[in-house]
Amino acid sequence: MRTMQLGSSNLEVPVIAVGCMRLKSLTPKEAEVFVKTAIDHGANFFDHADVYGGGECERIFAKAIGMNDSIRERIIIQSKCGIRKGMYDFSKEHILKSVDGILERLKTDYLDVLLLHRPDTLMEPEEVAEAFDILHESGKVRYFGVSNHNPMQIELLQKSLNQKIVANQLQLSICHTPMIDSGLNVNVFNDGAIVRDGSVLEYCRLKDITIQPWSPFQYGFFAGVFIGNDKYPELNKKLEEIAERYGVSSTTVAISWLLRHPAKMQPVVGTMNSERLKDCIKAADVTITRKEWYEIYLAAGNTLP
């Protein structure tokens, strides 16, 4: 699969990441087949979080892949921490404890990337910096990033860190485009012009922070998928039209739409279906045109000023 540099790190990663949030829904045999399919097709970047399946998804992954030193060298593992029941927690104690738990469940000595999952308004940057230093110096974490953070939250955190933030995982799909809408509706009096995220798209590009779109097939906040959905007839018609042109599926085109953006994003696909995963992976080799990108954007119900 085509690769890219993750942010300002030295990590060369596939342009598509495999999300493991739903791994618990598979049988042990299905999980083994799914993980093998991903690796066989060059999708060796796996995205986890300590809250996925209450930690069970990480255990299932380690068993499915048959984790050992040889296999570990062939894959890239990212996990997230900071979400607790009824709260978010970026305390030094919680971060360190979370990483130890993640490593134990994954049966590995280190993470390639650790993300802070959702912003903690009680965050003390100096305390996070202490935790990151301990994790980095001990070899437990190579690189660090965030998830669902806006520019000023990253700036506040980065001020105290000795490591660069290399990734920001954000919700983005054809049917969830606030970070794109605001950049197209500059100086216009409509809802699309409202900057809800501090211009996070442009900020991440300026700072060499890789955006990792999550839920690339969802509309709303886990409201459902748009592919094949009666709510989006024009969009599905357009996706099918372009898919036929390239000899691929609508799934492939939906991911290609994200990859076409010059921000050099790394979509995190959450499917647990091996065949659908293959369709996602094909997007790495399909480059839609500028005209097609805008046609898809408009077919989703968006407008241009």
C-alpha positions in Angstrom: 0.0 0.0 0.0 1.0 3.6 -0.6 2.7 5.1 2.5 3.1 8.5 4.0 5.1 10.2 6.8 3.0 10.5 10.0 3.2 14.2 10.9 6.8 15.3 11.7 7.8 11.9 12.9 10.1 9.4 11.2 7.3 6.9 10.9 6.4 5.8 7.4 2.8 4.6 7.6 0.1 3.2 5.3 -2.3 6.0 4.1 -5.1 4.0 5.6 -5.3 2.9 9.3 -7.2 -0.1 10.5 -9.5 0.8 13.4 -10.0 -1.9 16.0 -12.9 -0.4 18.0 -15.3 -3.2 16.9 -12.9 -6.1 17.1 -14.9 -7.6 20.1 -17.8 -8.3 17.7 -15.8 -10.9 15.9 -15.2 -14.5 16.8 -11.6 -15.5 17.5 -11.3 -17.1 14.0 -12.9 -14.1 12.3 -10.6 -11.7 14.2 -7.6 -13.8 13.0 -8.8 -13.7 9.4 -9.5 -10.0 9.5 -6.1 -9.1 11.0 -4.3 -11.3 8.5 -6.2 -9.8 5.6 -5.1 -6.3 6.7 -1.4 -7.3 6.9 -1.5 -9.2 3.6 -2.8 -6.1 1.9 -0.2 -3.7 3.4 -2.6 -2.2 6.1 -0.3 -2.8 9.0 -1.2 0.3 11.0 -3.7 -0.6 13.8 -5.6 2.0 15.8 -6.7 1.0 19.3 -7.9 2.7 22.5 -8.0 1.4 26.1 -11.8 1.9 26.2 -12.6 -0.2 23.1 -14.5 -3.1 24.4 -13.3 -2.2 27.9 -9.8 -3.2 26.9 -10.9 -6.5 25.4 -10.3 -5.4 21.8 -6.6 -5.1 22.5 -6.4 -8.6 24.0 -8.3 -10.0 21.1 -6.0 -8.3 18.7 -2.8 -9.6 20.4 -4.2 -13.2 20.3 -5.5 -12.9 16.7 -2.2 -11.7 15.4 -0.2 -14.1 17.5 1.9 -11.3 18.9 5.6 -12.0 19.1 8.8 -10.0 18.4 8.9 -10.9 14.8 5.3 -9.9 14.1 5.7 -6.7 16.2 8.4 -5.5 13.9 6.1 -5.8 10.9 3.2 -3.7 12.4 2.6 -0.2 13.7 0.4 0.1 16.8 -1.4 3.3 17.9 -3.6 3.4 21.0 -5.4 6.1 23.0 -6.1 6.9 26.6 -7.8 9.5 28.7 -11.5 8.5 28.8 -12.8 7.2 32.1 -16.4 6.5 33.1 -18.1 9.9 33.5 -14.9 11.9 33.0 -11.7 12.5 31.1 -8.4 12.2 32.8 -5.0 13.5 31.6 -3.3 13.2 35.0 0.2 11.8 35.0 -0.9 8.9 37.1 -3.7 7.9 34.8 -1.7 8.2 31.6 1.1 6.0 32.9 -1.2 3.4 34.3 -3.2 3.4 31.1 -0.2 2.8 28.9 1.0 -0.1 31.2 -2.4 -1.7 30.8 -2.4 -1.2 27.0 1.0 -2.7 26.7 0.0 -5.7 28.8 -3.1 -6.4 26.8 -1.4 -6.0 23.5 1.5 -8.2 24.7 4.1 -5.7 23.5 6.8 -3.5 25.1 6.0 -0.3 23.2 3.5 1.7 21.3 4.5 3.5 18.1 1.9 6.2 18.8 -0.1 7.2 21.9 -3.0 9.7 21.5 -4.8 11.6 24.2 -8.4 10.5 23.4 -10.7 13.5 24.2 -9.8 16.9 25.7 -9.7 17.1 29.4 -10.5 20.6 30.6 -8.7 19.9 33.8 -5.5 19.1 31.9 -2.3 20.4 33.4 0.2 20.5 30.5 3.2 20.2 32.8 1.8 17.0 34.2 1.2 15.5 30.8 4.7 16.5 29.8 6.1 14.6 32.7 4.1 11.5 31.8 5.2 11.7 28.1 8.9 12.1 29.1 8.7 9.0 31.3 7.0 7.0 28.5 9.4 8.2 25.8 12.6 7.8 27.8 11.6 4.3 28.9 10.9 3.3 25.3 7.2 2.6 26.0 6.0 5.2 23.5 7.8 6.4 20.4 5.5 9.3 19.3 2.6 11.2 20.7 -0.6 12.8 19.4 -4.1 13.8 20.3 -7.7 13.1 19.3 -10.6 15.5 18.9 -8.5 18.5 20.0 -8.7 22.0 18.6 -5.7 24.2 17.8 -5.6 26.2 21.0 -5.8 23.0 23.1 -2.9 21.6 21.1 -0.9 24.8 21.5 -1.5 24.8 25.3 -0.3 21.2 25.5 2.6 21.6 23.1 4.0 24.5 25.1 5.1 22.1 27.8 6.0 19.0 25.8 9.4 17.9 24.7 7.9 15.8 21.9 6.0 17.1 18.9 2.3 16.3 18.5 2.3 14.2 15.2 -1.4 13.3 14.8 -4.9 14.6 15.6 -7.8 12.1 15.1 -10.9 13.9 14.1 -14.4 13.0 12.9 -14.6 13.6 9.1 -16.5 12.1 6.3 -18.3 13.2 3.2 -21.4 13.8 5.3 -19.6 15.3 8.3 -17.5 18.2 7.0 -17.5 21.2 9.4 -13.8 21.7 9.2 -14.1 21.9 5.4 -17.3 23.9 5.3 -15.9 26.9 7.3 -12.9 27.2 5.0 -15.2 27.4 1.9 -17.7 29.9 3.4 -15.3 32.6 4.5 -17.0 36.0 5.1 -20.4 34.5 4.4 -23.4 34.8 6.7 -24.6 31.2 6.8 -24.2 28.1 9.1 -21.4 26.8 7.0 -19.3 29.8 7.8 -19.3 29.1 11.5 -15.8 28.1 12.6 -16.6 25.4 15.3 -13.1 23.9 15.6 -10.7 26.8 15.5 -9.7 26.2 11.9 -8.2 22.8 12.9 -7.8 21.7 9.3 -5.5 24.6 8.3 -3.8 24.5 11.7 -2.8 20.9 11.4 -1.5 21.5 7.9 0.6 24.4 9.1 2.0 22.4 12.0 2.7 19.2 10.1 0.2 17.3 12.2 -1.5 14.4 10.4 -5.3 14.4 10.5 -6.7 10.9 11.0 -10.4 11.0 10.0 -12.5 8.7 12.1 -16.0 7.3 11.2 -15.3 8.0 7.5 -18.6 6.4 6.5 -20.8 7.9 9.2 -23.2 10.9 9.2 -23.9 12.6 12.5 -22.4 11.2 15.7 -22.6 7.5 15.0 -26.1 8.1 13.4 -25.4 5.6 10.6 -23.5 5.1 7.4 -24.4 7.1 4.3 -23.4 4.4 1.7 -26.6 2.8 0.5 -28.7 5.0 2.8 -32.0 6.3 1.5 -31.3 9.6 3.3 -28.6 10.3 0.7 -29.9 9.4 -2.8 -28.0 12.0 -4.7 -24.7 11.2 -2.9 -25.1 7.5 -3.5 -25.9 8.0 -7.2 -22.8 10.2 -7.6 -20.6 7.7 -5.7 -21.8 4.8 -7.8 -21.3 6.8 -11.0 -17.7 7.6 -10.1 -17.1 4.1 -8.7 -18.1 2.6 -12.1 -15.8 5.0 -13.9 -12.8 3.7 -11.9 -13.9 0.1 -11.7 -14.2 0.1 -7.9 -16.9 0.3 -5.2 -18.6 3.3 -3.6 -16.7 2.4 -0.4 -13.4 2.9 -2.3 -14.5 6.2 -3.7 -15.6 7.5 -0.2 -12.1 6.9 1.1 -10.5 8.2 -2.0 -12.5 11.5 -1.4 -10.6 11.9 1.9 -7.2 10.9 0.5 -7.7 13.4 -2.4 -7.4 16.4 0.1 -3.9 17.9 0.1 -3.8 17.8 3.9 -2.5 14.2 3.4 -4.9 12.6 5.8 -4.8 9.0 7.1 -8.4 7.7 7.4 -9.1 5.2 10.2 -11.5 2.7 8.8 -13.6 0.8 11.3 -15.1 -2.0 9.3 -14.7 -5.5 10.6 -15.6 -7.0 7.2 -12.5 -8.3 5.4 -14.0 -7.7 1.9 -15.0 -4.2 2.8 -11.6 -3.6 4.2 -10.1 -4.6 0.9 -12.3 -2.0 -0.8 -11.0 0.6 1.6 -7.5 -0.3 0.9 -8.0 0.0 -2.9 -8.6 3.8 -2.3 -4.8 4.2 -1.9 -4.5 3.6 -5.6 -7.4 5.7 -6.8 -7.0 9.5 -7.2 -10.2 11.2 -8.1 -10.2 14.5 -9.9 -10.8 18.0 -8.5 -14.1 18.1 -10.3 -15.2 14.7 -8.9 -14.2 15.8 -5.4 -16.5 18.8 -5.6 -19.3 16.9 -7.2 -19.3 14.4 -4.3 -19.2 17.3 -1.8 -22.2 18.9 -3.4 -24.1 15.6 -3.8 -23.9 15.2 0.0 -26.1 18.3 0.4 -23.4 20.9 0.8 -23.4 24.2 -1.0 -20.8 26.6 -2.3 -21.1 30.4 -1.7 
